Amino acid sequence: MLACAADLRYRDFLTVALVVPAEFSFPDNWIYVHDPGVRVGRIQNFGSWSPYLVKDGRTCLGLEYFVFEGDEMWRTPDADLVAVATAELERLGLVRPGVVEAGYVVRMPKAYPVYDERYQHNVDVIREWLAEAVPNVHPVGRNGMHRYNNQDHSMLTAMLTAENIATGSTHDVWSVNVEQDYHEESAGGDGRRGTGRDAPVLPSRIVAAPITAPVGVRAADDGDRSAQAPLV
């Protein structure tokens, strides 16, 4: 179980939040950036999320960078990251030079669970061990379940779990899939529903020895989506 837990991988994340005059706002909550000349991948407009997140006459643009903890960008000092993000915002034509008033950096490790060819087996082993050894531990959310859910669905798994504990209800939090109202279905029409946010399966890291399921641990049934989307 410990080996499976140690083998789970994550993509890390940092945001550079830049305060700019409200005239440089845009109506979207966020926009994705595909320009190969910059490193930013997405830009949040916090003023579009809620006017209560920003000061009057200002908005805050959060430039998001997808990194690995400890890599060059992760280690870059905050002041340098603010300068890089400011230059990229100007390069993209979203602001005029010199209008950025302040900048803040937030680093978030383990933001994105990585789906490699071993993650599902690892999650299954951990999930079964938790159910048998510590049934009063309830994995929820993106990191708790090693599942790439949206924030609202991650919060829903916690709410349903709290209801299970408080009222004795039997909600299956593993059946909570992201984008529940419009599941993606396989092209073959077999009715198998995806999470809506499944990432490509990536090559696993090289490990000293292959990880195999211990005797008695049931392999996930490919036809059982609830068994396929497990956790820690």
GROMACS elastic network, one bead per residue, 0.5 to 0.9 nm:
[ bonds ]
;  ai    aj funct       b0    kb
    1     4     6  0.51049   500
    1     5     6  0.62140   500
    1     6     6  0.86556   500
    1   122     6  0.77741   500
    1   125     6  0.62288   500
    1   126     6  0.56306   500
    1   129     6  0.71397   500
    1   214     6  0.89890   500
    2     5     6  0.50331   500
    2     6     6  0.61280   500
    2     7     6  0.85628   500
    2   126     6  0.81817   500
    3     6     6  0.51273   500
    3     7     6  0.61996   500
    3   122     6  0.83732   500
    3   211     6  0.74935   500
    4     7     6  0.50881   500
    4     8     6  0.67479   500
    4   118     6  0.86988   500
    4   119     6  0.82165   500
    4   121     6  0.80344   500
    4   123     6  0.73842   500
    4   125     6  0.71872   500
    4   126     6  0.70694   500
    4   211     6  0.73145   500
    5     8     6  0.56130   500
    5   122     6  0.66587   500
    5   123     6  0.77171   500
    5   125     6  0.88989   500
    5   126     6  0.69969   500
    5   232     6  0.75970   500
    6     9     6  0.80804   500
    7   118     6  0.81133   500
    7   119     6  0.76851   500
    7   122     6  0.73859   500
    7   204     6  0.87335   500
    7   205     6  0.82083   500
    7   207     6  0.84767   500
    8   113     6  0.78016   500
    8   114     6  0.74311   500
    8   115     6  0.86148   500
    8   116     6  0.86307   500
    8   118     6  0.81961   500
    8   119     6  0.60928   500
    8   122     6  0.71639   500
    8   123     6  0.82252   500
    8   146     6  0.80834   500
    9   110     6  0.81289   500
    9   112     6  0.86739   500
    9   113     6  0.62716   500
    9   114     6  0.53033   500
    9   115     6  0.78352   500
    9   116     6  0.81014   500
    9   119     6  0.80072   500
    9   204     6  0.86306   500
    9   205     6  0.87729   500
   10    68     6  0.80276   500
   10   109     6  0.80545   500
   10   110     6  0.50378   500
   10   111     6  0.68657   500
   10   112     6  0.54201   500
   10   114     6  0.50062   500
   10   115     6  0.86732   500
   11    66     6  0.70747   500
   11    67     6  0.64560   500
   11    68     6  0.57501   500
   11    69     6  0.79804   500
   11   109     6  0.75932   500
   11   110     6  0.58367   500
   11   111     6  0.61357   500
   11   113     6  0.64419   500
   11   114     6  0.64940   500
   12    65     6  0.87524   500
   12    66     6  0.61464   500
   12    67     6  0.51081   500
   12    69     6  0.58373   500
   12    74     6  0.88571   500
   12   107     6  0.80641   500
   12   108     6  0.62069   500
   12   111     6  0.51740   500
   12   112     6  0.64391   500
   12   113     6  0.89682   500
   13    64     6  0.72155   500
   13    65     6  0.58691   500
   13    67     6  0.53577   500
   13    68     6  0.72113   500
   13    69     6  0.79871   500
   13    74     6  0.84096   500
   13   106     6  0.85701   500
   13   107     6  0.61015   500
   13   108     6  0.51941   500
   13   109     6  0.62375   500
   13   110     6  0.75985   500
   13   111     6  0.60657   500
   13   112     6  0.80338   500
   14    63     6  0.83577   500
   14    64     6  0.59438   500
   14    65     6  0.53695   500
   14    66     6  0.66605   500
   14    67     6  0.72033   500
   14    73     6  0.89915   500
   14    74     6  0.75073   500
   14   105     6  0.70939   500
   14   106     6  0.55757   500
   14   108     6  0.57487   500
   14   109     6  0.82013   500
   15    43     6  0.89911   500
   15    62     6  0.59098   500
   15    63     6  0.54503   500
   15    65     6  0.62239   500
   15    66     6  0.88680   500
   15   104     6  0.80882   500
   15   105     6  0.57110   500
   15   106     6  0.52382   500
   15   107     6  0.65143   500
   15   108     6  0.82482   500
   16    61     6  0.80926   500
   16    62     6  0.54550   500
   16    63     6  0.50808   500
   16    64     6  0.65389   500
   16    65     6  0.81783   500
   16    78     6  0.85555   500
   16    81     6  0.70453   500
   16    82     6  0.62796   500
   16    85     6  0.66255   500
   16    86     6  0.89548   500
   16   103     6  0.66615   500
   16   104     6  0.56407   500
   16   106     6  0.65839   500
   16   107     6  0.88526   500
   17    44     6  0.87479   500
   17    60     6  0.62179   500
   17    61     6  0.55609   500
   17    63     6  0.62256   500
   17    64     6  0.86029   500
   17    82     6  0.80481   500
   17    85     6  0.86377   500
   17   102     6  0.82163   500
   17   103     6  0.54354   500
   17   104     6  0.51013   500
   17   105     6  0.63089   500
   17   106     6  0.80293   500
   18    59     6  0.83850   500
   18    60     6  0.54343   500
   18    61     6  0.52139   500
   18    62     6  0.62128   500
   18    63     6  0.77892   500
   18    82     6  0.76265   500
   18    85     6  0.80724   500
   18    86     6  0.74572   500
   18   100     6  0.63785   500
   18   101     6  0.73038   500
   18   102     6  0.58010   500
   18   104     6  0.66786   500
   18   105     6  0.89958   500
   19    54     6  0.86910   500
   19    58     6  0.68102   500
   19    59     6  0.59563   500
   19    61     6  0.65137   500
   19    62     6  0.87826   500
   19    99     6  0.86931   500
   19   100     6  0.58644   500
   19   101     6  0.54776   500
   19   102     6  0.52577   500
   19   103     6  0.62906   500
   19   104     6  0.87548   500
   20    23     6  0.81689   500
   20    24     6  0.67457   500
   20    25     6  0.81724   500
   20    57     6  0.88389   500
   20    58     6  0.57216   500
   20    59     6  0.56418   500
   20    60     6  0.61494   500
   20    61     6  0.74658   500
   20    95     6  0.81693   500
   20    99     6  0.61487   500
   20   101     6  0.58785   500
   20   102     6  0.77567   500
   21    24     6  0.59839   500
   21    25     6  0.76611   500
   21    57     6  0.60047   500
   21    59     6  0.61082   500
   21    60     6  0.85027   500
   21    99     6  0.72342   500
   21   100     6  0.78873   500
   21   101     6  0.82003   500
   22    25     6  0.52678   500
   22    26     6  0.88455   500
   22    47     6  0.83230   500
   22    56     6  0.80512   500
   22    57     6  0.50849   500
   22    59     6  0.51108   500
   22    60     6  0.85218   500
   23    26     6  0.83433   500
   23    57     6  0.80528   500
   23    58     6  0.78996   500
   23    59     6  0.84474   500
   24    58     6  0.85949   500
   24    59     6  0.76994   500
   24    94     6  0.67754   500
   24    95     6  0.60166   500
   24    96     6  0.86089   500
   25    28     6  0.87449   500
   25    45     6  0.69879   500
   25    47     6  0.73705   500
   25    48     6  0.78238   500
   25    58     6  0.82860   500
   25    59     6  0.62785   500
   25    60     6  0.82193   500
   25    61     6  0.80380   500
   25    94     6  0.86312   500
   26    29     6  0.80565   500
   26    30     6  0.88098   500
   26    45     6  0.71952   500
   26    47     6  0.87767   500
   26    48     6  0.74397   500
   27    30     6  0.86727   500
   27    45     6  0.82253   500
   27    47     6  0.89788   500
   27    48     6  0.61986   500
   28    31     6  0.67253   500
   28    44     6  0.82743   500
   28    45     6  0.69719   500
   28    48     6  0.64241   500
   28    49     6  0.84732   500
   29    43     6  0.85252   500
   29    44     6  0.59152   500
   29    45     6  0.52359   500
   29    46     6  0.68704   500
   29    47     6  0.80087   500
   29    48     6  0.52154   500
   29    49     6  0.56534   500
   30    42     6  0.68900   500
   30    43     6  0.53875   500
   30    45     6  0.56478   500
   30    46     6  0.83621   500
   30    48     6  0.84149   500
   30    49     6  0.88828   500
   30    61     6  0.89708   500
   30    62     6  0.88808   500
   31    41     6  0.87780   500
   31    42     6  0.57039   500
   31    43     6  0.53847   500
   31    44     6  0.66899   500
   31    45     6  0.83103   500
   32    40     6  0.87510   500
   32    41     6  0.60147   500
   32    43     6  0.64633   500
   32    44     6  0.89100   500
   33    36     6  0.86789   500
   33    38     6  0.84535   500
   33    39     6  0.88195   500
   33    40     6  0.67798   500
   33    41     6  0.51455   500
   33    42     6  0.54885   500
   33    43     6  0.75055   500
   34    37     6  0.87405   500
   34    38     6  0.83815   500
   34    40     6  0.86505   500
   34    41     6  0.70477   500
   34    42     6  0.87584   500
   35    38     6  0.60273   500
   35    39     6  0.82562   500
   35    40     6  0.87156   500
   35    41     6  0.87606   500
   35    92     6  0.81914   500
   36    39     6  0.72729   500
   37    88     6  0.86091   500
   37    91     6  0.87066   500
   38    41     6  0.82346   500
   38    88     6  0.60973   500
   38    91     6  0.81924   500
   38    92     6  0.83041   500
   39    64     6  0.89259   500
   39    65     6  0.68867   500
   39    66     6  0.87419   500
   39    85     6  0.88078   500
   39    88     6  0.79595   500
   40    43     6  0.75652   500
   40    63     6  0.61069   500
   40    64     6  0.57200   500
   40    65     6  0.52068   500
   40    66     6  0.79709   500
   40    85     6  0.76415   500
   40    88     6  0.75535   500
   40    89     6  0.89065   500
   41    63     6  0.75279   500
   41    64     6  0.58671   500
   41    65     6  0.58354   500
   41    66     6  0.71345   500
   42    62     6  0.81564   500
   42    63     6  0.61036   500
   42    64     6  0.52342   500
   42    65     6  0.74226   500
   43    61     6  0.63774   500
   43    62     6  0.53654   500
   43    64     6  0.59830   500
   44    47     6  0.88609   500
   44    48     6  0.85556   500
   44    49     6  0.86425   500
   44    60     6  0.80934   500
   44    61     6  0.55492   500
   44    63     6  0.65673   500
   44    64     6  0.77191   500
   45    48     6  0.55159   500
   45    49     6  0.68453   500
   45    59     6  0.71648   500
   45    60     6  0.60887   500
   45    62     6  0.64607   500
   46    49     6  0.50358   500
   46    50     6  0.64945   500
   46    51     6  0.78741   500
   46    53     6  0.63042   500
   46    54     6  0.71418   500
   46    59     6  0.66624   500
   46    60     6  0.55310   500
   46    61     6  0.63456   500
   46    62     6  0.73502   500
   47    50     6  0.52878   500
   47    51     6  0.51198   500
   47    52     6  0.76244   500
   47    53     6  0.61655   500
   47    54     6  0.58106   500
   47    55     6  0.87562   500
   47    58     6  0.78977   500
   47    59     6  0.50409   500
   47    60     6  0.63287   500
   47    61     6  0.81202   500
   48    51     6  0.68135   500
   48    53     6  0.89444   500
   48    59     6  0.82946   500
   49    52     6  0.87277   500
   49    53     6  0.77176   500
   50    53     6  0.56278   500
   50    54     6  0.77649   500
   51    54     6  0.57771   500
   51    55     6  0.77247   500
   51    56     6  0.80313   500
   51    59     6  0.83919   500
   52    55     6  0.74130   500
   52    56     6  0.88772   500
   53    59     6  0.82516   500
   53    60     6  0.82554   500
   54    57     6  0.83534   500
   54    58     6  0.62469   500
   54    59     6  0.55199   500
   54    60     6  0.65725   500
   55    58     6  0.53773   500
   55    59     6  0.69790   500
   55    60     6  0.89159   500
   56    59     6  0.80742   500
   63    85     6  0.67076   500
   63    89     6  0.82987   500
   65    73     6  0.87015   500
   67    70     6  0.86332   500
   67    71     6  0.70622   500
   67    72     6  0.87977   500
   67    73     6  0.70499   500
   67    74     6  0.67483   500
   68    71     6  0.55738   500
   68    72     6  0.87217   500
   68    73     6  0.83754   500
   68    74     6  0.69895   500
   68   109     6  0.79925   500
   68   110     6  0.87221   500
   69    72     6  0.88830   500
   69    73     6  0.87552   500
   69    74     6  0.59009   500
   69    75     6  0.82039   500
   69   107     6  0.88181   500
   69   108     6  0.86655   500
   69   109     6  0.63528   500
   69   110     6  0.82776   500
   70    73     6  0.79445   500
   70    74     6  0.55456   500
   70    75     6  0.60366   500
   71    74     6  0.52782   500
   71    75     6  0.63097   500
   71    76     6  0.87964   500
   72    75     6  0.52973   500
   72    76     6  0.62859   500
   73    76     6  0.50760   500
   73    77     6  0.86291   500
   73    81     6  0.80056   500
   74    77     6  0.83494   500
   74   107     6  0.76316   500
   75    78     6  0.88341   500
   76    79     6  0.84096   500
   76    80     6  0.65467   500
   76    81     6  0.64726   500
   77    80     6  0.54212   500
   77    81     6  0.63755   500
   77    82     6  0.88340   500
   78    81     6  0.50398   500
   78    82     6  0.61861   500
   78    83     6  0.86538   500
   78   103     6  0.87326   500
   78   104     6  0.73645   500
   78   105     6  0.59468   500
   78   106     6  0.88971   500
   79    82     6  0.51460   500
   79    83     6  0.63420   500
   79    84     6  0.87660   500
   79   103     6  0.81594   500
   79   104     6  0.84499   500
   79   105     6  0.85434   500
   80    83     6  0.50247   500
   80    84     6  0.62000   500
   80    85     6  0.86261   500
   81    85     6  0.60568   500
   81    86     6  0.84116   500
   81   103     6  0.89448   500
   81   104     6  0.88962   500
   81   105     6  0.74701   500
   82    85     6  0.51911   500
   82    86     6  0.60150   500
   82    87     6  0.85759   500
   82   102     6  0.84272   500
   82   103     6  0.56761   500
   82   104     6  0.69721   500
   82   105     6  0.73022   500
   83    86     6  0.51268   500
   83    87     6  0.61938   500
   83    88     6  0.86678   500
   83   103     6  0.86301   500
   84    87     6  0.52076   500
   84    88     6  0.62401   500
   84    89     6  0.86813   500
   85    88     6  0.50625   500
   85    89     6  0.61063   500
   85    90     6  0.85903   500
   85   103     6  0.89569   500
   86    89     6  0.51559   500
   86    90     6  0.62871   500
   86    91     6  0.85983   500
   86    95     6  0.88934   500
   86    97     6  0.84712   500
   86    98     6  0.88213   500
   86   100     6  0.69695   500
   86   103     6  0.85605   500
   87    90     6  0.51454   500
   87    91     6  0.60618   500
   87    92     6  0.86577   500
   87    97     6  0.81485   500
   88    92     6  0.61151   500
   88    93     6  0.86218   500
   89    92     6  0.52580   500
   89    93     6  0.65343   500
   89    94     6  0.57443   500
   89    95     6  0.63006   500
   89    96     6  0.86647   500
   89    97     6  0.89298   500
   90    93     6  0.50952   500
   90    94     6  0.60219   500
   90    95     6  0.52918   500
   90    96     6  0.60305   500
   90    97     6  0.59361   500
   90    98     6  0.87966   500
   91    94     6  0.77465   500
   91    95     6  0.84738   500
   91    97     6  0.89899   500
   92    95     6  0.79465   500
   93    96     6  0.70328   500
   95    98     6  0.84571   500
   95    99     6  0.69818   500
   95   100     6  0.81262   500
   96    99     6  0.60745   500
   96   100     6  0.85836   500
   97   100     6  0.78077   500
   98   101     6  0.80816   500
  100   103     6  0.77030   500
  108   111     6  0.60750   500
  109   112     6  0.85193   500
  110   113     6  0.68181   500
  110   143     6  0.75472   500
  111   142     6  0.82543   500
  111   143     6  0.78904   500
  112   142     6  0.78611   500
  112   143     6  0.81334   500
  112   146     6  0.84885   500
  112   147     6  0.83517   500
  112   148     6  0.65175   500
  113   142     6  0.74069   500
  113   143     6  0.70405   500
  113   146     6  0.55384   500
  113   147     6  0.62250   500
  113   148     6  0.60215   500
  114   119     6  0.76589   500
  114   146     6  0.81262   500
  114   147     6  0.85932   500
  114   148     6  0.82203   500
  114   199     6  0.76548   500
  114   200     6  0.88415   500
  114   201     6  0.80385   500
  114   202     6  0.77527   500
  115   118     6  0.78277   500
  115   119     6  0.57939   500
  115   120     6  0.77334   500
  115   146     6  0.88457   500
  115   147     6  0.86517   500
  115   148     6  0.88126   500
  115   198     6  0.79318   500
  115   199     6  0.63152   500
  115   200     6  0.68156   500
  115   201     6  0.51677   500
  115   202     6  0.63572   500
  115   203     6  0.89463   500
  115   204     6  0.88277   500
  116   119     6  0.55003   500
  116   120     6  0.80553   500
  116   200     6  0.78658   500
  116   203     6  0.56688   500
  116   204     6  0.54131   500
  116   205     6  0.87700   500
  117   120     6  0.73049   500
  117   121     6  0.83909   500
  117   201     6  0.60142   500
  117   202     6  0.65845   500
  117   203     6  0.64236   500
  117   204     6  0.62143   500
  118   121     6  0.55181   500
  118   122     6  0.61493   500
  118   123     6  0.86715   500
  118   203     6  0.88553   500
  118   204     6  0.68553   500
  118   211     6  0.85522   500
  119   123     6  0.60329   500
  119   124     6  0.85388   500
  119   146     6  0.84689   500
  119   204     6  0.86240   500
  120   123     6  0.51238   500
  120   124     6  0.61205   500
  120   125     6  0.86822   500
  120   220     6  0.82261   500
  120   228     6  0.66625   500
  120   229     6  0.72578   500
  120   230     6  0.70169   500
  120   231     6  0.84121   500
  121   124     6  0.50745   500
  121   125     6  0.62586   500
  121   126     6  0.87008   500
  121   212     6  0.85900   500
  121   213     6  0.76916   500
  121   219     6  0.73506   500
  121   220     6  0.76508   500
  121   228     6  0.88436   500
  122   125     6  0.53312   500
  122   126     6  0.63415   500
  122   127     6  0.85881   500
  122   211     6  0.85295   500
  122   213     6  0.85537   500
  122   230     6  0.89992   500
  122   231     6  0.85384   500
  123   126     6  0.51716   500
  123   127     6  0.59159   500
  123   128     6  0.85304   500
  123   145     6  0.77958   500
  123   146     6  0.73366   500
  123   228     6  0.88508   500
  123   229     6  0.81602   500
  123   230     6  0.54168   500
  123   232     6  0.63650   500
  124   127     6  0.51102   500
  124   128     6  0.61549   500
  124   129     6  0.85408   500
  124   217     6  0.83877   500
  124   218     6  0.81675   500
  124   219     6  0.74335   500
  124   220     6  0.70361   500
  124   227     6  0.75695   500
  124   228     6  0.78429   500
  124   229     6  0.85073   500
  124   230     6  0.59563   500
  124   231     6  0.72308   500
  125   128     6  0.53564   500
  125   129     6  0.61675   500
  125   130     6  0.86739   500
  125   213     6  0.70057   500
  125   214     6  0.83806   500
  125   217     6  0.67845   500
  125   218     6  0.83200   500
  125   219     6  0.85957   500
  126   129     6  0.50860   500
  126   130     6  0.61127   500
  126   131     6  0.86143   500
  126   230     6  0.87134   500
  126   231     6  0.73061   500
  126   232     6  0.65106   500
  127   130     6  0.52459   500
  127   131     6  0.62878   500
  127   132     6  0.88121   500
  127   139     6  0.84142   500
  127   145     6  0.86022   500
  127   230     6  0.66914   500
  127   231     6  0.62041   500
  127   232     6  0.67410   500
  128   131     6  0.51318   500
  128   132     6  0.63338   500
  128   133     6  0.85705   500
  128   217     6  0.74209   500
  128   218     6  0.85140   500
  129   132     6  0.52502   500
  129   133     6  0.58124   500
  129   134     6  0.77457   500
  129   135     6  0.89528   500
  129   217     6  0.88305   500
  130   133     6  0.52963   500
  130   134     6  0.50929   500
  130   135     6  0.59921   500
  130   136     6  0.85612   500
  130   137     6  0.69804   500
  130   138     6  0.83281   500
  130   139     6  0.87928   500
  130   232     6  0.88762   500
  131   134     6  0.60249   500
  131   136     6  0.82046   500
  131   137     6  0.80285   500
  131   138     6  0.87223   500
  132   135     6  0.61031   500
  133   136     6  0.89681   500
  134   137     6  0.57042   500
  134   138     6  0.88277   500
  135   138     6  0.72842   500
  138   144     6  0.83707   500
  138   158     6  0.87777   500
  138   161     6  0.72095   500
  139   143     6  0.84526   500
  139   145     6  0.57662   500
  139   157     6  0.87718   500
  139   158     6  0.84714   500
  139   161     6  0.87704   500
  139   231     6  0.68980   500
  139   232     6  0.60013   500
  140   143     6  0.74895   500
  140   145     6  0.56085   500
  140   146     6  0.89523   500
  140   154     6  0.69041   500
  140   155     6  0.81027   500
  140   156     6  0.88306   500
  140   157     6  0.55932   500
  140   158     6  0.55469   500
  140   161     6  0.76802   500
  140   173     6  0.77341   500
  140   174     6  0.89223   500
  140   231     6  0.79860   500
  140   232     6  0.80250   500
  141   144     6  0.51585   500
  141   145     6  0.58283   500
  141   146     6  0.78289   500
  141   147     6  0.74473   500
  141   148     6  0.88640   500
  141   149     6  0.74884   500
  141   151     6  0.80350   500
  141   153     6  0.77388   500
  141   155     6  0.64421   500
  141   156     6  0.82020   500
  141   157     6  0.61998   500
  141   158     6  0.67197   500
  141   231     6  0.88047   500
  142   145     6  0.55781   500
  142   146     6  0.54650   500
  142   148     6  0.57823   500
  142   149     6  0.58082   500
  142   150     6  0.79296   500
  142   151     6  0.79652   500
  142   153     6  0.89146   500
  142   154     6  0.59127   500
  142   231     6  0.83080   500
  142   232     6  0.88095   500
  143   147     6  0.67882   500
  143   148     6  0.84064   500
  143   231     6  0.76527   500
  143   232     6  0.65445   500
  144   147     6  0.79047   500
  144   231     6  0.59704   500
  145   148     6  0.86586   500
  145   174     6  0.84349   500
  145   229     6  0.80898   500
  145   230     6  0.58701   500
  146   149     6  0.89271   500
  146   229     6  0.84670   500
  146   230     6  0.70787   500
  146   232     6  0.55323   500
  147   154     6  0.88146   500
  147   198     6  0.87128   500
  147   229     6  0.69082   500
  147   230     6  0.72186   500
  147   231     6  0.64289   500
  147   232     6  0.87162   500
  148   154     6  0.88791   500
  148   178     6  0.81612   500
  148   195     6  0.84759   500
  148   197     6  0.63811   500
  148   198     6  0.70375   500
  148   199     6  0.80018   500
  149   152     6  0.80575   500
  149   153     6  0.60573   500
  149   154     6  0.59111   500
  149   176     6  0.89703   500
  149   177     6  0.71274   500
  149   178     6  0.53516   500
  149   179     6  0.86665   500
  149   195     6  0.79713   500
  149   196     6  0.87689   500
  149   197     6  0.69015   500
  149   198     6  0.89674   500
  150   153     6  0.54620   500
  150   154     6  0.61683   500
  150   155     6  0.87102   500
  150   178     6  0.61147   500
  150   179     6  0.81335   500
  150   197     6  0.83143   500
  151   155     6  0.61333   500
  151   156     6  0.85439   500
  152   155     6  0.51258   500
  152   156     6  0.61858   500
  152   157     6  0.88866   500
  152   178     6  0.84841   500
  153   157     6  0.64044   500
  153   158     6  0.88663   500
  153   176     6  0.68718   500
  153   177     6  0.71021   500
  153   178     6  0.59218   500
  153   179     6  0.81940   500
  153   180     6  0.88721   500
  154   157     6  0.53575   500
  154   158     6  0.68251   500
  154   159     6  0.89854   500
  154   176     6  0.85082   500
  154   178     6  0.84762   500
  155   158     6  0.51846   500
  155   159     6  0.62882   500
  155   160     6  0.87232   500
  156   160     6  0.60606   500
  156   161     6  0.83887   500
  156   173     6  0.82215   500
  156   176     6  0.78018   500
  157   160     6  0.52732   500
  157   161     6  0.60850   500
  157   162     6  0.86368   500
  157   172     6  0.87060   500
  157   173     6  0.52563   500
  157   174     6  0.79518   500
  157   176     6  0.68244   500
  158   161     6  0.50408   500
  158   162     6  0.61360   500
  158   163     6  0.86222   500
  158   173     6  0.82056   500
  159   162     6  0.51475   500
  159   163     6  0.63046   500
  159   164     6  0.86934   500
  160   163     6  0.50232   500
  160   164     6  0.61815   500
  160   165     6  0.87285   500
  160   169     6  0.86803   500
  160   170     6  0.87457   500
  160   171     6  0.62195   500
  160   172     6  0.81252   500
  160   173     6  0.67152   500
  161   165     6  0.63000   500
  161   166     6  0.86006   500
  161   169     6  0.88564   500
  161   170     6  0.86849   500
  161   171     6  0.72384   500
  161   172     6  0.84640   500
  161   173     6  0.69824   500
  162   165     6  0.51524   500
  162   166     6  0.60276   500
  162   167     6  0.83709   500
  163   166     6  0.50512   500
  163   167     6  0.56306   500
  163   168     6  0.72039   500
  163   169     6  0.65112   500
  163   170     6  0.85921   500
  163   171     6  0.81574   500
  164   167     6  0.56015   500
  164   170     6  0.57469   500
  164   171     6  0.64671   500
  165   168     6  0.56690   500
  165   169     6  0.74371   500
  166   169     6  0.80156   500
  171   174     6  0.87868   500
  171   175     6  0.85829   500
  172   175     6  0.56173   500
  172   176     6  0.74906   500
  172   226     6  0.85187   500
  173   176     6  0.53894   500
  173   177     6  0.88220   500
  173   226     6  0.88646   500
  174   177     6  0.75836   500
  174   225     6  0.87156   500
  174   226     6  0.54331   500
  174   227     6  0.76567   500
  174   228     6  0.89611   500
  174   229     6  0.66524   500
  174   230     6  0.66220   500
  174   231     6  0.85798   500
  175   225     6  0.77278   500
  175   226     6  0.53202   500
  175   227     6  0.88568   500
  175   229     6  0.82125   500
  176   180     6  0.74838   500
  176   195     6  0.86456   500
  176   226     6  0.85455   500
  177   180     6  0.56558   500
  177   183     6  0.83219   500
  177   194     6  0.78555   500
  177   195     6  0.50195   500
  177   196     6  0.74921   500
  177   197     6  0.87752   500
  177   229     6  0.86216   500
  178   181     6  0.85912   500
  178   182     6  0.89810   500
  178   183     6  0.80307   500
  178   194     6  0.88190   500
  178   195     6  0.53976   500
  178   196     6  0.58694   500
  178   197     6  0.67106   500
  179   182     6  0.56987   500
  179   183     6  0.61371   500
  179   184     6  0.87997   500
  179   195     6  0.71074   500
  179   196     6  0.58464   500
  179   197     6  0.79992   500
  180   183     6  0.57402   500
  180   195     6  0.78166   500
  180   196     6  0.79654   500
  182   196     6  0.78203   500
  183   193     6  0.59752   500
  183   194     6  0.61491   500
  183   195     6  0.66355   500
  183   196     6  0.56545   500
  184   192     6  0.86802   500
  184   193     6  0.59796   500
  184   194     6  0.55163   500
  184   195     6  0.72971   500
  184   196     6  0.56199   500
  185   188     6  0.82590   500
  185   189     6  0.69033   500
  185   190     6  0.79060   500
  185   191     6  0.63084   500
  185   192     6  0.60225   500
  185   194     6  0.62388   500
  185   196     6  0.88439   500
  186   189     6  0.57426   500
  186   190     6  0.66783   500
  186   191     6  0.70536   500
  186   192     6  0.64394   500
  186   193     6  0.71138   500
  186   194     6  0.78026   500
  187   190     6  0.79168   500
  188   191     6  0.82213   500
  189   192     6  0.77060   500
  190   193     6  0.87592   500
  192   223     6  0.72029   500
  192   224     6  0.84926   500
  192   225     6  0.74441   500
  193   196     6  0.82746   500
  193   225     6  0.72918   500
  194   197     6  0.77540   500
  194   198     6  0.70640   500
  194   225     6  0.76855   500
  195   198     6  0.58733   500
  195   225     6  0.88575   500
  195   229     6  0.82744   500
  198   201     6  0.85995   500
  199   202     6  0.85870   500
  201   204     6  0.88398   500
  203   206     6  0.89251   500
  204   207     6  0.85052   500
  206   209     6  0.85926   500
  207   210     6  0.67439   500
  207   211     6  0.85373   500
  213   216     6  0.81439   500
  213   217     6  0.61126   500
  213   218     6  0.81449   500
  213   219     6  0.79467   500
  214   217     6  0.58037   500
  215   218     6  0.84849   500
  218   221     6  0.86602   500
  219   227     6  0.89600   500
  220   223     6  0.85187   500
  220   224     6  0.73338   500
  220   225     6  0.88911   500
  220   227     6  0.56056   500
  220   228     6  0.60012   500
  221   224     6  0.52929   500
  221   225     6  0.80305   500
  221   227     6  0.67526   500
  221   228     6  0.72295   500
  222   225     6  0.71116   500
  222   227     6  0.81127   500
  222   228     6  0.68819   500
  223   227     6  0.86329   500
  223   228     6  0.83636   500
  224   227     6  0.53866   500
  224   228     6  0.63070   500
  225   229     6  0.63324   500
  226   229     6  0.56086   500
  226   230     6  0.72488   500
  227   230     6  0.61762   500
